[in-house]
Amino acid sequence: MANSEPSQSAILLHPAELPQQPDDGTARLTRSPAFFPATADSSLAPTGLATLITAQHLRPFQAAPMALAPLLLFSSYANLQGFRKDSAGITAAASGTYAVLALRGNKRRSWSLLSIRGAVRGAAVALGFANAVAGGWVYATADRESERRERTENPRWG
């Protein structure tokens, strides 16, 4: 009997090695190069950064970084509604702003990366820079007309 499942080698192919299909406009809105993860235009990255920002700056409360967490959560919501380009722009702006704010920091206190708080801060800054670069790339390459067509043809929430 022939096995209908694809072989393991077929699953692990690089996207450039896959057979090309004609693009009829219903494919993904953005095509990311191999060095960007597939989540560059997802809602997971801004939500993760908002979680790290909240963990880092809620106690003691710091208003400037905490003002960015709702922006990132709104960006996730906009992405789920189908506004990928706008969401990527908001994510890039808010993430880049956070990374710059976090790096300017107070020179008197030295955050050791060996502590839990230092590791969370380092992860938040790294994710902020990654979100800024990936979101900027998605914003620059996404097509609004394709997004609009996709939203009208496939409404997400009814």
Phi and psi in radians as a Rosetta constraint file:
Dihedral C 1 N 2 CA 2 C 2 CIRCULARHARMONIC -1.442 0.35
Dihedral N 2 CA 2 C 2 N 3 CIRCULARHARMONIC 2.451 0.35
Dihedral C 2 N 3 CA 3 C 3 CIRCULARHARMONIC -1.494 0.35
Dihedral N 3 CA 3 C 3 N 4 CIRCULARHARMONIC 2.191 0.35
Dihedral C 3 N 4 CA 4 C 4 CIRCULARHARMONIC -1.469 0.35
Dihedral N 4 CA 4 C 4 N 5 CIRCULARHARMONIC -0.187 0.35
Dihedral C 4 N 5 CA 5 C 5 CIRCULARHARMONIC -1.390 0.35
Dihedral N 5 CA 5 C 5 N 6 CIRCULARHARMONIC 2.561 0.35
Dihedral C 5 N 6 CA 6 C 6 CIRCULARHARMONIC -1.225 0.35
Dihedral N 6 CA 6 C 6 N 7 CIRCULARHARMONIC 2.646 0.35
Dihedral C 6 N 7 CA 7 C 7 CIRCULARHARMONIC -1.237 0.35
Dihedral N 7 CA 7 C 7 N 8 CIRCULARHARMONIC 2.828 0.35
Dihedral C 7 N 8 CA 8 C 8 CIRCULARHARMONIC -1.064 0.35
Dihedral N 8 CA 8 C 8 N 9 CIRCULARHARMONIC -0.623 0.35
Dihedral C 8 N 9 CA 9 C 9 CIRCULARHARMONIC -1.191 0.35
Dihedral N 9 CA 9 C 9 N 10 CIRCULARHARMONIC -0.520 0.35
Dihedral C 9 N 10 CA 10 C 10 CIRCULARHARMONIC -1.240 0.35
Dihedral N 10 CA 10 C 10 N 11 CIRCULARHARMONIC -0.521 0.35
Dihedral C 10 N 11 CA 11 C 11 CIRCULARHARMONIC -1.289 0.35
Dihedral N 11 CA 11 C 11 N 12 CIRCULARHARMONIC -0.586 0.35
Dihedral C 11 N 12 CA 12 C 12 CIRCULARHARMONIC -1.598 0.35
Dihedral N 12 CA 12 C 12 N 13 CIRCULARHARMONIC 0.209 0.35
Dihedral C 12 N 13 CA 13 C 13 CIRCULARHARMONIC -1.160 0.35
Dihedral N 13 CA 13 C 13 N 14 CIRCULARHARMONIC 2.543 0.35
Dihedral C 13 N 14 CA 14 C 14 CIRCULARHARMONIC -1.234 0.35
Dihedral N 14 CA 14 C 14 N 15 CIRCULARHARMONIC 2.529 0.35
Dihedral C 14 N 15 CA 15 C 15 CIRCULARHARMONIC -0.968 0.35
Dihedral N 15 CA 15 C 15 N 16 CIRCULARHARMONIC -0.503 0.35
Dihedral C 15 N 16 CA 16 C 16 CIRCULARHARMONIC -1.247 0.35
Dihedral N 16 CA 16 C 16 N 17 CIRCULARHARMONIC -0.365 0.35
Dihedral C 16 N 17 CA 17 C 17 CIRCULARHARMONIC -1.571 0.35
Dihedral N 17 CA 17 C 17 N 18 CIRCULARHARMONIC -0.132 0.35
Dihedral C 17 N 18 CA 18 C 18 CIRCULARHARMONIC -1.290 0.35
Dihedral N 18 CA 18 C 18 N 19 CIRCULARHARMONIC 2.642 0.35
Dihedral C 18 N 19 CA 19 C 19 CIRCULARHARMONIC -1.081 0.35
Dihedral N 19 CA 19 C 19 N 20 CIRCULARHARMONIC 2.416 0.35
Dihedral C 19 N 20 CA 20 C 20 CIRCULARHARMONIC -1.428 0.35
Dihedral N 20 CA 20 C 20 N 21 CIRCULARHARMONIC 2.381 0.35
Dihedral C 20 N 21 CA 21 C 21 CIRCULARHARMONIC -2.008 0.35
Dihedral N 21 CA 21 C 21 N 22 CIRCULARHARMONIC 2.609 0.35
Dihedral C 21 N 22 CA 22 C 22 CIRCULARHARMONIC -1.122 0.35
Dihedral N 22 CA 22 C 22 N 23 CIRCULARHARMONIC 2.457 0.35
Dihedral C 22 N 23 CA 23 C 23 CIRCULARHARMONIC -1.569 0.35
Dihedral N 23 CA 23 C 23 N 24 CIRCULARHARMONIC 1.980 0.35
Dihedral C 23 N 24 CA 24 C 24 CIRCULARHARMONIC -1.764 0.35
Dihedral N 24 CA 24 C 24 N 25 CIRCULARHARMONIC 0.270 0.35
Dihedral C 24 N 25 CA 25 C 25 CIRCULARHARMONIC 1.575 0.35
Dihedral N 25 CA 25 C 25 N 26 CIRCULARHARMONIC -0.148 0.35
Dihedral C 25 N 26 CA 26 C 26 CIRCULARHARMONIC -1.719 0.35
Dihedral N 26 CA 26 C 26 N 27 CIRCULARHARMONIC 0.017 0.35
Dihedral C 26 N 27 CA 27 C 27 CIRCULARHARMONIC -1.265 0.35
Dihedral N 27 CA 27 C 27 N 28 CIRCULARHARMONIC 3.090 0.35
Dihedral C 27 N 28 CA 28 C 28 CIRCULARHARMONIC -0.932 0.35
Dihedral N 28 CA 28 C 28 N 29 CIRCULARHARMONIC 2.558 0.35
Dihedral C 28 N 29 CA 29 C 29 CIRCULARHARMONIC -1.241 0.35
Dihedral N 29 CA 29 C 29 N 30 CIRCULARHARMONIC -0.564 0.35
Dihedral C 29 N 30 CA 30 C 30 CIRCULARHARMONIC -2.172 0.35
Dihedral N 30 CA 30 C 30 N 31 CIRCULARHARMONIC 2.498 0.35
Dihedral C 30 N 31 CA 31 C 31 CIRCULARHARMONIC -1.966 0.35
Dihedral N 31 CA 31 C 31 N 32 CIRCULARHARMONIC 1.986 0.35
Dihedral C 31 N 32 CA 32 C 32 CIRCULARHARMONIC -1.636 0.35
Dihedral N 32 CA 32 C 32 N 33 CIRCULARHARMONIC 2.452 0.35
Dihedral C 32 N 33 CA 33 C 33 CIRCULARHARMONIC -1.164 0.35
Dihedral N 33 CA 33 C 33 N 34 CIRCULARHARMONIC 2.965 0.35
Dihedral C 33 N 34 CA 34 C 34 CIRCULARHARMONIC -1.072 0.35
Dihedral N 34 CA 34 C 34 N 35 CIRCULARHARMONIC -0.456 0.35
Dihedral C 34 N 35 CA 35 C 35 CIRCULARHARMONIC -1.455 0.35
Dihedral N 35 CA 35 C 35 N 36 CIRCULARHARMONIC -0.147 0.35
Dihedral C 35 N 36 CA 36 C 36 CIRCULARHARMONIC -1.719 0.35
Dihedral N 36 CA 36 C 36 N 37 CIRCULARHARMONIC 2.387 0.35
Dihedral C 36 N 37 CA 37 C 37 CIRCULARHARMONIC -1.235 0.35
Dihedral N 37 CA 37 C 37 N 38 CIRCULARHARMONIC 2.848 0.35
Dihedral C 37 N 38 CA 38 C 38 CIRCULARHARMONIC -1.163 0.35
Dihedral N 38 CA 38 C 38 N 39 CIRCULARHARMONIC -0.247 0.35
Dihedral C 38 N 39 CA 39 C 39 CIRCULARHARMONIC -1.568 0.35
Dihedral N 39 CA 39 C 39 N 40 CIRCULARHARMONIC 0.243 0.35
Dihedral C 39 N 40 CA 40 C 40 CIRCULARHARMONIC -1.080 0.35
Dihedral N 40 CA 40 C 40 N 41 CIRCULARHARMONIC -0.516 0.35
Dihedral C 40 N 41 CA 41 C 41 CIRCULARHARMONIC -2.010 0.35
Dihedral N 41 CA 41 C 41 N 42 CIRCULARHARMONIC 0.483 0.35
Dihedral C 41 N 42 CA 42 C 42 CIRCULARHARMONIC -1.713 0.35
Dihedral N 42 CA 42 C 42 N 43 CIRCULARHARMONIC 3.024 0.35
Dihedral C 42 N 43 CA 43 C 43 CIRCULARHARMONIC -1.613 0.35
Dihedral N 43 CA 43 C 43 N 44 CIRCULARHARMONIC -0.007 0.35
Dihedral C 43 N 44 CA 44 C 44 CIRCULARHARMONIC -1.297 0.35
Dihedral N 44 CA 44 C 44 N 45 CIRCULARHARMONIC -0.722 0.35
Dihedral C 44 N 45 CA 45 C 45 CIRCULARHARMONIC -1.107 0.35
Dihedral N 45 CA 45 C 45 N 46 CIRCULARHARMONIC -0.828 0.35
Dihedral C 45 N 46 CA 46 C 46 CIRCULARHARMONIC -1.169 0.35
Dihedral N 46 CA 46 C 46 N 47 CIRCULARHARMONIC -0.560 0.35
Dihedral C 46 N 47 CA 47 C 47 CIRCULARHARMONIC -1.176 0.35
Dihedral N 47 CA 47 C 47 N 48 CIRCULARHARMONIC -0.711 0.35
Dihedral C 47 N 48 CA 48 C 48 CIRCULARHARMONIC -1.104 0.35
Dihedral N 48 CA 48 C 48 N 49 CIRCULARHARMONIC -0.731 0.35
Dihedral C 48 N 49 CA 49 C 49 CIRCULARHARMONIC -1.164 0.35
Dihedral N 49 CA 49 C 49 N 50 CIRCULARHARMONIC -0.690 0.35
Dihedral C 49 N 50 CA 50 C 50 CIRCULARHARMONIC -1.075 0.35
Dihedral N 50 CA 50 C 50 N 51 CIRCULARHARMONIC -0.649 0.35
Dihedral C 50 N 51 CA 51 C 51 CIRCULARHARMONIC -1.145 0.35
Dihedral N 51 CA 51 C 51 N 52 CIRCULARHARMONIC -0.776 0.35
Dihedral C 51 N 52 CA 52 C 52 CIRCULARHARMONIC -1.163 0.35
Dihedral N 52 CA 52 C 52 N 53 CIRCULARHARMONIC -0.670 0.35
Dihedral C 52 N 53 CA 53 C 53 CIRCULARHARMONIC -1.096 0.35
Dihedral N 53 CA 53 C 53 N 54 CIRCULARHARMONIC -0.769 0.35
Dihedral C 53 N 54 CA 54 C 54 CIRCULARHARMONIC -1.119 0.35
Dihedral N 54 CA 54 C 54 N 55 CIRCULARHARMONIC -0.743 0.35
Dihedral C 54 N 55 CA 55 C 55 CIRCULARHARMONIC -1.100 0.35
Dihedral N 55 CA 55 C 55 N 56 CIRCULARHARMONIC -0.595 0.35
Dihedral C 55 N 56 CA 56 C 56 CIRCULARHARMONIC -1.450 0.35
Dihedral N 56 CA 56 C 56 N 57 CIRCULARHARMONIC -0.641 0.35
Dihedral C 56 N 57 CA 57 C 57 CIRCULARHARMONIC -2.059 0.35
Dihedral N 57 CA 57 C 57 N 58 CIRCULARHARMONIC 0.132 0.35
Dihedral C 57 N 58 CA 58 C 58 CIRCULARHARMONIC -1.342 0.35
Dihedral N 58 CA 58 C 58 N 59 CIRCULARHARMONIC -0.726 0.35
Dihedral C 58 N 59 CA 59 C 59 CIRCULARHARMONIC -2.234 0.35
Dihedral N 59 CA 59 C 59 N 60 CIRCULARHARMONIC 2.014 0.35
Dihedral C 59 N 60 CA 60 C 60 CIRCULARHARMONIC -1.242 0.35
Dihedral N 60 CA 60 C 60 N 61 CIRCULARHARMONIC 2.528 0.35
Dihedral C 60 N 61 CA 61 C 61 CIRCULARHARMONIC -1.122 0.35
Dihedral N 61 CA 61 C 61 N 62 CIRCULARHARMONIC 2.266 0.35
Dihedral C 61 N 62 CA 62 C 62 CIRCULARHARMONIC -2.180 0.35
Dihedral N 62 CA 62 C 62 N 63 CIRCULARHARMONIC 2.020 0.35
Dihedral C 62 N 63 CA 63 C 63 CIRCULARHARMONIC -1.172 0.35
Dihedral N 63 CA 63 C 63 N 64 CIRCULARHARMONIC -0.739 0.35
Dihedral C 63 N 64 CA 64 C 64 CIRCULARHARMONIC -1.079 0.35
Dihedral N 64 CA 64 C 64 N 65 CIRCULARHARMONIC -0.917 0.35
Dihedral C 64 N 65 CA 65 C 65 CIRCULARHARMONIC -1.191 0.35
Dihedral N 65 CA 65 C 65 N 66 CIRCULARHARMONIC -0.607 0.35
Dihedral C 65 N 66 CA 66 C 66 CIRCULARHARMONIC -1.220 0.35
Dihedral N 66 CA 66 C 66 N 67 CIRCULARHARMONIC -0.338 0.35
Dihedral C 66 N 67 CA 67 C 67 CIRCULARHARMONIC -1.243 0.35
Dihedral N 67 CA 67 C 67 N 68 CIRCULARHARMONIC -0.340 0.35
Dihedral C 67 N 68 CA 68 C 68 CIRCULARHARMONIC -1.478 0.35
Dihedral N 68 CA 68 C 68 N 69 CIRCULARHARMONIC -0.408 0.35
Dihedral C 68 N 69 CA 69 C 69 CIRCULARHARMONIC -1.072 0.35
Dihedral N 69 CA 69 C 69 N 70 CIRCULARHARMONIC -0.799 0.35
Dihedral C 69 N 70 CA 70 C 70 CIRCULARHARMONIC -1.108 0.35
Dihedral N 70 CA 70 C 70 N 71 CIRCULARHARMONIC -0.584 0.35
Dihedral C 70 N 71 CA 71 C 71 CIRCULARHARMONIC -1.088 0.35
Dihedral N 71 CA 71 C 71 N 72 CIRCULARHARMONIC -0.738 0.35
Dihedral C 71 N 72 CA 72 C 72 CIRCULARHARMONIC -1.183 0.35
Dihedral N 72 CA 72 C 72 N 73 CIRCULARHARMONIC -0.657 0.35
Dihedral C 72 N 73 CA 73 C 73 CIRCULARHARMONIC -1.190 0.35
Dihedral N 73 CA 73 C 73 N 74 CIRCULARHARMONIC -0.647 0.35
Dihedral C 73 N 74 CA 74 C 74 CIRCULARHARMONIC -1.116 0.35
Dihedral N 74 CA 74 C 74 N 75 CIRCULARHARMONIC -0.655 0.35
Dihedral C 74 N 75 CA 75 C 75 CIRCULARHARMONIC -1.079 0.35
Dihedral N 75 CA 75 C 75 N 76 CIRCULARHARMONIC -0.707 0.35
Dihedral C 75 N 76 CA 76 C 76 CIRCULARHARMONIC -1.092 0.35
Dihedral N 76 CA 76 C 76 N 77 CIRCULARHARMONIC -0.739 0.35
Dihedral C 76 N 77 CA 77 C 77 CIRCULARHARMONIC -1.109 0.35
Dihedral N 77 CA 77 C 77 N 78 CIRCULARHARMONIC -0.776 0.35
Dihedral C 77 N 78 CA 78 C 78 CIRCULARHARMONIC -1.084 0.35
Dihedral N 78 CA 78 C 78 N 79 CIRCULARHARMONIC -0.658 0.35
Dihedral C 78 N 79 CA 79 C 79 CIRCULARHARMONIC -1.126 0.35
Dihedral N 79 CA 79 C 79 N 80 CIRCULARHARMONIC -0.738 0.35
Dihedral C 79 N 80 CA 80 C 80 CIRCULARHARMONIC -1.147 0.35
Dihedral N 80 CA 80 C 80 N 81 CIRCULARHARMONIC -0.457 0.35
Dihedral C 80 N 81 CA 81 C 81 CIRCULARHARMONIC -1.405 0.35
Dihedral N 81 CA 81 C 81 N 82 CIRCULARHARMONIC -0.152 0.35
Dihedral C 81 N 82 CA 82 C 82 CIRCULARHARMONIC 1.859 0.35
Dihedral N 82 CA 82 C 82 N 83 CIRCULARHARMONIC 0.073 0.35
Dihedral C 82 N 83 CA 83 C 83 CIRCULARHARMONIC -1.660 0.35
Dihedral N 83 CA 83 C 83 N 84 CIRCULARHARMONIC 1.252 0.35
Dihedral C 83 N 84 CA 84 C 84 CIRCULARHARMONIC -1.205 0.35
Dihedral N 84 CA 84 C 84 N 85 CIRCULARHARMONIC -0.730 0.35
Dihedral C 84 N 85 CA 85 C 85 CIRCULARHARMONIC -1.142 0.35
Dihedral N 85 CA 85 C 85 N 86 CIRCULARHARMONIC -0.816 0.35
Dihedral C 85 N 86 CA 86 C 86 CIRCULARHARMONIC -1.126 0.35
Dihedral N 86 CA 86 C 86 N 87 CIRCULARHARMONIC -0.706 0.35
Dihedral C 86 N 87 CA 87 C 87 CIRCULARHARMONIC -1.087 0.35
Dihedral N 87 CA 87 C 87 N 88 CIRCULARHARMONIC -0.720 0.35
Dihedral C 87 N 88 CA 88 C 88 CIRCULARHARMONIC -1.126 0.35
Dihedral N 88 CA 88 C 88 N 89 CIRCULARHARMONIC -0.671 0.35
Dihedral C 88 N 89 CA 89 C 89 CIRCULARHARMONIC -1.145 0.35
Dihedral N 89 CA 89 C 89 N 90 CIRCULARHARMONIC -0.771 0.35
Dihedral C 89 N 90 CA 90 C 90 CIRCULARHARMONIC -1.117 0.35
Dihedral N 90 CA 90 C 90 N 91 CIRCULARHARMONIC -0.761 0.35
Dihedral C 90 N 91 CA 91 C 91 CIRCULARHARMONIC -1.082 0.35
Dihedral N 91 CA 91 C 91 N 92 CIRCULARHARMONIC -0.776 0.35
Dihedral C 91 N 92 CA 92 C 92 CIRCULARHARMONIC -1.093 0.35
Dihedral N 92 CA 92 C 92 N 93 CIRCULARHARMONIC -0.777 0.35
Dihedral C 92 N 93 CA 93 C 93 CIRCULARHARMONIC -1.149 0.35
Dihedral N 93 CA 93 C 93 N 94 CIRCULARHARMONIC -0.846 0.35
Dihedral C 93 N 94 CA 94 C 94 CIRCULARHARMONIC -1.200 0.35
Dihedral N 94 CA 94 C 94 N 95 CIRCULARHARMONIC -0.700 0.35
Dihedral C 94 N 95 CA 95 C 95 CIRCULARHARMONIC -1.177 0.35
Dihedral N 95 CA 95 C 95 N 96 CIRCULARHARMONIC -0.759 0.35
Dihedral C 95 N 96 CA 96 C 96 CIRCULARHARMONIC -1.100 0.35
Dihedral N 96 CA 96 C 96 N 97 CIRCULARHARMONIC -0.711 0.35
Dihedral C 96 N 97 CA 97 C 97 CIRCULARHARMONIC -1.081 0.35
Dihedral N 97 CA 97 C 97 N 98 CIRCULARHARMONIC -0.769 0.35
Dihedral C 97 N 98 CA 98 C 98 CIRCULARHARMONIC -1.098 0.35
Dihedral N 98 CA 98 C 98 N 99 CIRCULARHARMONIC -0.774 0.35
Dihedral C 98 N 99 CA 99 C 99 CIRCULARHARMONIC -1.071 0.35
Dihedral N 99 CA 99 C 99 N 100 CIRCULARHARMONIC -0.715 0.35
Dihedral C 99 N 100 CA 100 C 100 CIRCULARHARMONIC -1.189 0.35
Dihedral N 100 CA 100 C 100 N 101 CIRCULARHARMONIC -0.747 0.35
Dihedral C 100 N 101 CA 101 C 101 CIRCULARHARMONIC -1.070 0.35
Dihedral N 101 CA 101 C 101 N 102 CIRCULARHARMONIC -0.743 0.35
Dihedral C 101 N 102 CA 102 C 102 CIRCULARHARMONIC -1.217 0.35
Dihedral N 102 CA 102 C 102 N 103 CIRCULARHARMONIC -0.586 0.35
Dihedral C 102 N 103 CA 103 C 103 CIRCULARHARMONIC -1.363 0.35
Dihedral N 103 CA 103 C 103 N 104 CIRCULARHARMONIC -0.492 0.35
Dihedral C 103 N 104 CA 104 C 104 CIRCULARHARMONIC -1.170 0.35
Dihedral N 104 CA 104 C 104 N 105 CIRCULARHARMONIC -0.714 0.35
Dihedral C 104 N 105 CA 105 C 105 CIRCULARHARMONIC 0.632 0.35
Dihedral N 105 CA 105 C 105 N 106 CIRCULARHARMONIC -3.121 0.35
Dihedral C 105 N 106 CA 106 C 106 CIRCULARHARMONIC -1.679 0.35
Dihedral N 106 CA 106 C 106 N 107 CIRCULARHARMONIC 2.161 0.35
Dihedral C 106 N 107 CA 107 C 107 CIRCULARHARMONIC -1.265 0.35
Dihedral N 107 CA 107 C 107 N 108 CIRCULARHARMONIC -0.335 0.35
Dihedral C 107 N 108 CA 108 C 108 CIRCULARHARMONIC -1.208 0.35
Dihedral N 108 CA 108 C 108 N 109 CIRCULARHARMONIC -0.693 0.35
Dihedral C 108 N 109 CA 109 C 109 CIRCULARHARMONIC -1.608 0.35
Dihedral N 109 CA 109 C 109 N 110 CIRCULARHARMONIC 2.310 0.35
Dihedral C 109 N 110 CA 110 C 110 CIRCULARHARMONIC -1.918 0.35
Dihedral N 110 CA 110 C 110 N 111 CIRCULARHARMONIC 1.977 0.35
Dihedral C 110 N 111 CA 111 C 111 CIRCULARHARMONIC -1.414 0.35
Dihedral N 111 CA 111 C 111 N 112 CIRCULARHARMONIC 2.056 0.35
Dihedral C 111 N 112 CA 112 C 112 CIRCULARHARMONIC -1.394 0.35
Dihedral N 112 CA 112 C 112 N 113 CIRCULARHARMONIC 2.296 0.35
Dihedral C 112 N 113 CA 113 C 113 CIRCULARHARMONIC -1.263 0.35
Dihedral N 113 CA 113 C 113 N 114 CIRCULARHARMONIC -0.093 0.35
Dihedral C 113 N 114 CA 114 C 114 CIRCULARHARMONIC -1.483 0.35
Dihedral N 114 CA 114 C 114 N 115 CIRCULARHARMONIC -0.192 0.35
Dihedral C 114 N 115 CA 115 C 115 CIRCULARHARMONIC -1.620 0.35
Dihedral N 115 CA 115 C 115 N 116 CIRCULARHARMONIC 2.861 0.35
Dihedral C 115 N 116 CA 116 C 116 CIRCULARHARMONIC -1.119 0.35
Dihedral N 116 CA 116 C 116 N 117 CIRCULARHARMONIC -0.772 0.35
Dihedral C 116 N 117 CA 117 C 117 CIRCULARHARMONIC -1.110 0.35
Dihedral N 117 CA 117 C 117 N 118 CIRCULARHARMONIC -0.696 0.35
Dihedral C 117 N 118 CA 118 C 118 CIRCULARHARMONIC -1.167 0.35
Dihedral N 118 CA 118 C 118 N 119 CIRCULARHARMONIC -0.647 0.35
Dihedral C 118 N 119 CA 119 C 119 CIRCULARHARMONIC -1.178 0.35
Dihedral N 119 CA 119 C 119 N 120 CIRCULARHARMONIC -0.688 0.35
Dihedral C 119 N 120 CA 120 C 120 CIRCULARHARMONIC -1.140 0.35
Dihedral N 120 CA 120 C 120 N 121 CIRCULARHARMONIC -0.727 0.35
Dihedral C 120 N 121 CA 121 C 121 CIRCULARHARMONIC -1.117 0.35
Dihedral N 121 CA 121 C 121 N 122 CIRCULARHARMONIC -0.782 0.35
Dihedral C 121 N 122 CA 122 C 122 CIRCULARHARMONIC -1.088 0.35
Dihedral N 122 CA 122 C 122 N 123 CIRCULARHARMONIC -0.716 0.35
Dihedral C 122 N 123 CA 123 C 123 CIRCULARHARMONIC -1.144 0.35
Dihedral N 123 CA 123 C 123 N 124 CIRCULARHARMONIC -0.689 0.35
Dihedral C 123 N 124 CA 124 C 124 CIRCULARHARMONIC -1.155 0.35
Dihedral N 124 CA 124 C 124 N 125 CIRCULARHARMONIC -0.740 0.35
Dihedral C 124 N 125 CA 125 C 125 CIRCULARHARMONIC -1.155 0.35
Dihedral N 125 CA 125 C 125 N 126 CIRCULARHARMONIC -0.757 0.35
Dihedral C 125 N 126 CA 126 C 126 CIRCULARHARMONIC -1.112 0.35
Dihedral N 126 CA 126 C 126 N 127 CIRCULARHARMONIC -0.764 0.35
Dihedral C 126 N 127 CA 127 C 127 CIRCULARHARMONIC -1.158 0.35
Dihedral N 127 CA 127 C 127 N 128 CIRCULARHARMONIC -0.601 0.35
Dihedral C 127 N 128 CA 128 C 128 CIRCULARHARMONIC -1.092 0.35
Dihedral N 128 CA 128 C 128 N 129 CIRCULARHARMONIC -0.787 0.35
Dihedral C 128 N 129 CA 129 C 129 CIRCULARHARMONIC -1.152 0.35
Dihedral N 129 CA 129 C 129 N 130 CIRCULARHARMONIC -0.745 0.35
Dihedral C 129 N 130 CA 130 C 130 CIRCULARHARMONIC -1.101 0.35
Dihedral N 130 CA 130 C 130 N 131 CIRCULARHARMONIC -0.740 0.35
Dihedral C 130 N 131 CA 131 C 131 CIRCULARHARMONIC -1.120 0.35
Dihedral N 131 CA 131 C 131 N 132 CIRCULARHARMONIC -0.682 0.35
Dihedral C 131 N 132 CA 132 C 132 CIRCULARHARMONIC -1.119 0.35
Dihedral N 132 CA 132 C 132 N 133 CIRCULARHARMONIC -0.770 0.35
Dihedral C 132 N 133 CA 133 C 133 CIRCULARHARMONIC -1.205 0.35
Dihedral N 133 CA 133 C 133 N 134 CIRCULARHARMONIC -0.863 0.35
Dihedral C 133 N 134 CA 134 C 134 CIRCULARHARMONIC -1.160 0.35
Dihedral N 134 CA 134 C 134 N 135 CIRCULARHARMONIC -0.736 0.35
Dihedral C 134 N 135 CA 135 C 135 CIRCULARHARMONIC -1.141 0.35
Dihedral N 135 CA 135 C 135 N 136 CIRCULARHARMONIC -0.677 0.35
Dihedral C 135 N 136 CA 136 C 136 CIRCULARHARMONIC -1.107 0.35
Dihedral N 136 CA 136 C 136 N 137 CIRCULARHARMONIC -0.689 0.35
Dihedral C 136 N 137 CA 137 C 137 CIRCULARHARMONIC -1.162 0.35
Dihedral N 137 CA 137 C 137 N 138 CIRCULARHARMONIC -0.773 0.35
Dihedral C 137 N 138 CA 138 C 138 CIRCULARHARMONIC -1.122 0.35
Dihedral N 138 CA 138 C 138 N 139 CIRCULARHARMONIC -0.726 0.35
Dihedral C 138 N 139 CA 139 C 139 CIRCULARHARMONIC -1.088 0.35
Dihedral N 139 CA 139 C 139 N 140 CIRCULARHARMONIC -0.669 0.35
Dihedral C 139 N 140 CA 140 C 140 CIRCULARHARMONIC -1.278 0.35
Dihedral N 140 CA 140 C 140 N 141 CIRCULARHARMONIC -0.492 0.35
Dihedral C 140 N 141 CA 141 C 141 CIRCULARHARMONIC -1.881 0.35
Dihedral N 141 CA 141 C 141 N 142 CIRCULARHARMONIC -0.190 0.35
Dihedral C 141 N 142 CA 142 C 142 CIRCULARHARMONIC -1.290 0.35
Dihedral N 142 CA 142 C 142 N 143 CIRCULARHARMONIC 2.739 0.35
Dihedral C 142 N 143 CA 143 C 143 CIRCULARHARMONIC -2.010 0.35
Dihedral N 143 CA 143 C 143 N 144 CIRCULARHARMONIC 2.035 0.35
Dihedral C 143 N 144 CA 144 C 144 CIRCULARHARMONIC -1.110 0.35
Dihedral N 144 CA 144 C 144 N 145 CIRCULARHARMONIC -0.659 0.35
Dihedral C 144 N 145 CA 145 C 145 CIRCULARHARMONIC -1.121 0.35
Dihedral N 145 CA 145 C 145 N 146 CIRCULARHARMONIC -0.710 0.35
Dihedral C 145 N 146 CA 146 C 146 CIRCULARHARMONIC -1.137 0.35
Dihedral N 146 CA 146 C 146 N 147 CIRCULARHARMONIC -0.683 0.35
Dihedral C 146 N 147 CA 147 C 147 CIRCULARHARMONIC -1.078 0.35
Dihedral N 147 CA 147 C 147 N 148 CIRCULARHARMONIC -0.780 0.35
Dihedral C 147 N 148 CA 148 C 148 CIRCULARHARMONIC -1.086 0.35
Dihedral N 148 CA 148 C 148 N 149 CIRCULARHARMONIC -0.774 0.35
Dihedral C 148 N 149 CA 149 C 149 CIRCULARHARMONIC -1.076 0.35
Dihedral N 149 CA 149 C 149 N 150 CIRCULARHARMONIC -0.751 0.35
Dihedral C 149 N 150 CA 150 C 150 CIRCULARHARMONIC -1.125 0.35
Dihedral N 150 CA 150 C 150 N 151 CIRCULARHARMONIC -0.689 0.35
Dihedral C 150 N 151 CA 151 C 151 CIRCULARHARMONIC -1.154 0.35
Dihedral N 151 CA 151 C 151 N 152 CIRCULARHARMONIC -0.655 0.35
Dihedral C 151 N 152 CA 152 C 152 CIRCULARHARMONIC -1.335 0.35
Dihedral N 152 CA 152 C 152 N 153 CIRCULARHARMONIC -0.618 0.35
Dihedral C 152 N 153 CA 153 C 153 CIRCULARHARMONIC -1.350 0.35
Dihedral N 153 CA 153 C 153 N 154 CIRCULARHARMONIC -0.521 0.35
Dihedral C 153 N 154 CA 154 C 154 CIRCULARHARMONIC -2.349 0.35
Dihedral N 154 CA 154 C 154 N 155 CIRCULARHARMONIC 1.304 0.35
Dihedral C 154 N 155 CA 155 C 155 CIRCULARHARMONIC -1.156 0.35
Dihedral N 155 CA 155 C 155 N 156 CIRCULARHARMONIC 2.381 0.35
Dihedral C 155 N 156 CA 156 C 156 CIRCULARHARMONIC -1.418 0.35
Dihedral N 156 CA 156 C 156 N 157 CIRCULARHARMONIC -0.681 0.35
Dihedral C 156 N 157 CA 157 C 157 CIRCULARHARMONIC -2.022 0.35
Dihedral N 157 CA 157 C 157 N 158 CIRCULARHARMONIC 0.507 0.35
